[in-house]
Each structure stands twice: as structure tokens, then as C-alpha cells.
Amino acid sequence: MKRKGELLKRLGIIISVILTVFWLIPYIYVICCSFKPGAEVIAVPPKFFPEVFSVENFTGLFERMDALHFLINSLTAAVCSTVIALILGSLAAYAIQRSGARLSIVLIVLILCLKMIPTSSIVVPIYELICDLGLYDTQIALIIVYAAVNMPFVMWTMLSFYEGIPTTLDEAAYVDGASSLQTFGRVILPICTPGLATAFIFTLFLAWNDFLLALLLTSTNAKTFTVGLAGFLSAYNLDLGPMCAGAFLFSFPVMIISLAAQRYIVQGMTAGAVKG
């Protein structure tokens, strides 16, 4: 049985490696195309690795698009909206979970329903509301919308962590004279650090990778990198070289953050699945 278990473990590792390689092939090909000359990118038949190392595509990207400005816009909107969603979402989830009222069940179901609503079905009302408020093509509009859209995800993630924390900790803090806010900040949050890290990372990625909302709510000043990159695609032209360079430039920081935060993500998801 022991040998059989070891064989199954090795088989699982091999299958995981194969699937990982297949998953990485498209991204590796994008990286290779980023460092190919323009003519080699569209060559037929295509070659996987570049024959000549070139930064022509990156030069063309920065010449034809204000890439740095768009990256700053994406970073500002993603980080600010994530912080707001994390603060308000964690507070709301704590209040719902600790209320003990029958209404809390209704609110939890409502959060789940909000989480399941596709963004494409609410973009028109969001667009009209932002225009009525005079916030079109502003960073504030993106921050508010991203925070509102992603807050149900934060609340749903944090609810499972709060359920695993015994209410006796809250009661002990109340006996010591702590208020509800002090109990939340000094007792509950330190225990839920893995959950906060998990919610922060995933919410940040959701805002960072958004295209549809940024396309409708921005035009020039607050345009994000994803919208700017779509400018290389038109009905009459498809400049694959700069697009690959932009895709690599945009996705590489996310890949690095994912690898660096892998331990926190796994720890947070595991902790949220265990109730004490």
C-alpha cells in the first residue's frame, strides 16, 4: 500500500507538471514574440523562439502609446479600489456574521447574488450614473466602481474566516472594555491576516485586469493600460508585436506578485476552509 501511495503521488506530480507546462506555453510564446523583430512575429510558418533578439516591439509600444501613464492609471485605480473594498467589505462581513439576527442570512444570500451578477449586465446603469455625477473619464469613477463591484467578493471571502473565529473572543474583549471597533481591529483582524491577504490579492487582480468597465468609463485622462493596449487592434490593422510586448509588460508584475504571495494565498484559502 505504501508503494502504491508513492506511485500515485509521483503520478500526480507528473500530471501537474504536464498541465502546468501546457498552461504556460501561450504565455511563454507571448514573451518570445515580445523580443522578436516585427517581421518575425507575423512570419509564416511561425517560430516559437526568436532567431534575433530585439526590443523593437517595446520601442514601438512606447512610441505609439503613453504606456507609462496608462500603467500608473491602472495601478492607482486597482490599489485604491482594493483598499476601499477591503476595509468596507471586511467591516460589513464582520457585522453581518456577528449580528446573529435572522436578517443576516438574507444579507449573506444577497451578497452571494451580487457576487454572481455578471458585470456586463450592469455596465449601462453604471455608465449613466457616472455620467450624471460628472465623473466620466476620472480616476475617482474607476475607484468607486471597482470598489463597489469587488466588495461582495471581499465580504464573501471574509465571512468564512469570521465563522471560524469563536465568539468567546469578542465577549472577552467586551468584558475588558473594548468597543466593537476596537475588538475588530485588535482581536479579529490579526487572526484573519491570511484571509485579508487572500482577499486583497484576488481583488487587486480583478481590478487590474478589468477591461469592460475601463473601456466605458474612460476616454483619455483616466484610460487604463488594458484599454490603451486594445488600440493596437482595429478592423484594418493588427500589430501583434507591440501588443505582445504590452501584454508581457502588463502581466509580468502580476505573475511576480502571484509567485511571491503564493504562500499567503494557499494559507488563506486553507484557513478559510477550516472552521474551529
C-alpha positions in Angstrom: 0.0 0.0 0.0 2.9 2.3 0.8 4.5 1.7 -2.6 1.1 2.3 -4.3 0.7 5.5 -2.4 4.1 6.7 -3.6 3.4 5.8 -7.2 0.1 7.7 -7.1 1.9 10.7 -5.6 4.5 10.7 -8.3 1.9 10.2 -11.0 0.0 13.2 -9.6 3.2 15.3 -9.6 3.9 14.3 -13.2 0.4 15.2 -14.3 0.6 18.5 -12.5 3.9 19.4 -14.2 2.5 18.5 -17.7 -0.6 20.6 -17.1 1.5 23.5 -15.8 3.7 23.4 -18.9 0.6 23.4 -21.2 -0.8 26.3 -19.3 2.4 28.3 -19.6 3.0 27.6 -23.3 0.8 30.5 -24.5 2.4 33.0 -22.0 5.9 31.8 -22.9 5.1 32.3 -26.6 3.9 35.9 -25.9 7.2 36.6 -24.1 9.1 35.2 -27.1 7.1 37.3 -29.5 7.8 40.4 -27.4 11.5 40.0 -28.2 11.2 39.2 -31.9 11.5 41.7 -34.7 8.2 42.8 -36.2 8.6 40.8 -39.4 9.4 37.7 -37.5 6.3 37.9 -35.3 4.0 37.6 -38.3 6.2 35.2 -40.2 4.6 32.1 -41.8 5.2 29.4 -40.6 5.7 30.9 -37.1 8.7 30.0 -35.0 8.4 29.6 -31.2 11.7 31.2 -30.2 13.2 34.4 -31.7 16.0 34.0 -34.1 17.1 37.6 -33.4 16.7 39.2 -30.0 15.1 42.6 -30.5 13.4 45.3 -28.4 11.7 46.8 -31.4 8.3 45.9 -30.1 8.8 47.7 -26.8 10.1 50.8 -28.6 7.1 50.8 -30.9 4.8 50.3 -27.8 6.1 53.4 -26.0 6.2 55.5 -29.3 2.6 54.8 -30.2 1.1 54.7 -26.7 1.6 56.5 -23.4 2.3 53.2 -21.7 3.7 54.6 -18.5 0.7 56.9 -18.0 -1.7 54.1 -18.6 0.1 51.8 -16.2 0.0 54.4 -13.5 -3.7 54.8 -14.1 -4.3 51.1 -13.8 -2.1 50.8 -10.7 -3.8 53.8 -9.0 -7.4 52.6 -9.7 -6.6 49.0 -8.7 -4.8 49.7 -5.5 -7.1 52.4 -4.2 -10.3 50.5 -5.0 -8.9 47.3 -3.4 -8.0 49.1 -0.2 -11.5 50.6 0.0 -13.2 47.3 -0.8 -11.1 45.5 1.7 -11.8 48.0 4.5 -15.6 48.3 3.9 -16.0 44.7 2.9 -14.3 43.2 6.0 -16.2 45.5 8.3 -19.6 44.7 6.7 -18.9 41.0 6.7 -17.9 41.1 10.4 -21.1 43.0 11.3 -23.3 40.5 9.3 -21.6 37.4 10.7 -21.6 38.6 14.4 -25.1 40.1 14.3 -26.8 36.8 15.0 -30.1 38.1 13.5 -32.3 36.3 11.0 -31.7 39.2 8.6 -28.0 38.2 8.4 -29.0 35.1 6.5 -30.8 37.2 4.0 -27.9 39.5 3.7 -25.5 36.6 3.1 -27.7 35.3 0.3 -27.9 38.8 -1.1 -24.1 39.1 -1.1 -23.9 35.8 -3.0 -26.4 37.0 -5.5 -24.4 40.3 -6.0 -21.2 38.2 -6.4 -22.9 36.2 -9.2 -24.2 39.1 -11.2 -22.1 39.4 -14.5 -20.5 42.8 -14.9 -21.7 43.1 -18.5 -25.3 43.2 -17.3 -24.9 46.3 -15.2 -22.4 48.4 -17.2 -25.1 50.6 -18.8 -26.6 51.8 -15.5 -23.1 52.3 -14.1 -22.2 54.4 -17.2 -25.3 56.5 -16.9 -24.8 57.1 -13.2 -21.2 58.1 -13.6 -22.1 60.5 -16.4 -24.9 62.0 -14.3 -22.4 62.6 -11.4 -19.9 64.3 -13.8 -17.2 61.7 -13.1 -16.7 60.3 -16.6 -13.1 59.8 -17.5 -11.8 60.3 -14.0 -9.8 58.1 -11.6 -12.4 58.6 -8.9 -15.1 56.9 -11.1 -12.9 53.9 -11.6 -12.0 53.6 -8.0 -15.6 53.9 -6.8 -16.9 51.4 -9.4 -14.2 48.8 -8.9 -14.6 49.0 -5.1 -18.4 48.6 -5.4 -18.2 45.7 -7.9 -15.5 43.8 -6.0 -16.8 44.4 -2.4 -19.1 41.4 -2.5 -16.1 39.1 -3.3 -14.3 40.5 -0.2 -17.3 40.1 2.0 -17.9 36.5 0.8 -14.2 35.7 1.4 -14.1 37.2 4.9 -17.4 35.6 6.1 -15.8 32.1 6.1 -12.9 33.4 8.2 -15.2 35.1 10.8 -17.2 31.9 11.1 -14.1 30.1 12.2 -13.4 32.5 15.0 -15.2 31.7 18.2 -17.5 34.5 19.6 -15.9 34.0 23.0 -13.0 36.2 21.8 -15.4 39.0 21.2 -17.1 38.5 24.6 -13.7 38.5 26.3 -12.8 41.8 24.6 -16.2 43.3 25.6 -15.6 42.3 29.2 -12.2 44.1 29.1 -13.9 47.3 28.0 -13.2 47.2 24.2 -15.7 48.6 21.8 -16.9 46.7 18.7 -14.4 48.6 16.5 -11.6 48.0 18.9 -12.4 44.3 19.1 -12.5 44.1 15.3 -9.2 45.9 14.9 -7.1 44.5 17.7 -8.5 41.0 18.1 -10.3 39.8 15.0 -8.1 41.3 12.2 -4.8 39.9 13.4 -6.3 36.4 13.3 -7.7 37.0 9.9 -4.5 38.2 8.3 -4.3 35.2 5.8 -7.9 36.0 4.7 -7.2 39.7 4.3 -4.1 38.9 2.2 -6.1 36.5 0.0 -9.0 38.9 -0.5 -6.5 41.8 -1.2 -4.6 39.9 -3.9 -7.6 38.5 -5.7 -9.4 41.8 -5.6 -6.3 43.6 -6.8 -6.1 41.3 -9.8 -9.8 41.7 -10.6 -9.4 45.5 -10.8 -6.0 45.3 -12.5 -7.3 43.0 -15.3 -10.6 44.8 -15.9 -11.3 45.9 -19.5 -15.0 46.4 -19.9 -15.6 49.0 -17.2 -12.5 50.9 -18.0 -13.5 51.0 -21.7 -16.9 52.5 -21.0 -15.9 54.9 -18.2 -12.7 56.4 -19.6 -11.6 58.1 -22.8 -8.3 59.9 -22.4 -7.2 61.1 -19.0 -8.1 58.0 -16.9 -7.6 55.4 -19.6 -6.1 52.2 -18.2 -3.4 50.0 -19.8 -5.9 47.3 -21.0 -7.9 49.9 -22.9 -4.8 51.5 -24.4 -3.5 48.2 -25.5 -6.7 47.5 -27.4 -5.9 50.4 -29.6 -3.4 48.2 -31.5 -6.4 46.1 -32.7 -8.6 47.6 -35.3 -10.7 46.4 -38.2 -7.9 47.1 -40.7 -4.7 46.5 -38.7 -3.4 44.1 -36.2 0.1 45.0 -34.9 0.9 41.8 -32.9 4.5 42.8 -32.0 3.7 45.8 -29.7 0.6 44.0 -28.5 2.7 41.1 -27.3 5.2 43.5 -25.7 2.4 45.3 -23.9 0.8 42.1 -22.8 4.1 41.0 -21.3 4.7 44.3 -19.7 1.3 44.3 -18.2 1.2 40.7 -17.0 4.7 40.3 -15.7 4.2 42.2 -12.4 1.1 40.2 -11.7 3.0 36.9 -12.3 5.7 38.0 -9.9 3.2 39.1 -7.2 1.4 35.8 -7.6 4.5 33.8 -7.1 5.7 35.9 -4.2 2.2 35.7 -2.5 1.6 32.1 -3.3 2.2 31.0 0.3 -0.3 33.6 1.7 -2.9 32.6 -0.9 -2.7 28.9 -0.1 -2.6 29.6 3.7 -5.6 31.9 3.4 -7.7 29.5 1.3 -6.9 26.7 3.6 -7.7 28.6 6.7 -11.0 29.7 5.3 -11.9 26.1 4.6 -11.4 25.0 8.2 -13.9 26.1 10.9 -12.9 25.9 14.5 
